[in-house]
């Protein structure tokens, strides 16, 4: 299986993050769970950084996927 770059061997698990707005963080989380993902952190503010709103899921292959918004 090929990774994100051509010729790169795929190794699971990987961590992928998407930067977006808060509404899409919520939509991502719901869609990911409906598609078979596992909850790793419901949408909400995280103490990591100010205004850090994120949701985390694990996909059926064991990869960690995050959607995050860093604006108020």
Number of C-alpha atoms within 10 A of each C-alpha: 7 10 12 8 8 7 9 10 11 12 10 11 13 13 11 11 13 14 13 16 16 21 10 15 23 19 13 22 25 17 11 18 14 10 11 12 21 17 15 14 14 15 21 17 16 13 9 8 9 11 15 16 24 25 25 24 23 21 17 11 10 14 16 19 21 21 23 24 20 15 11 9
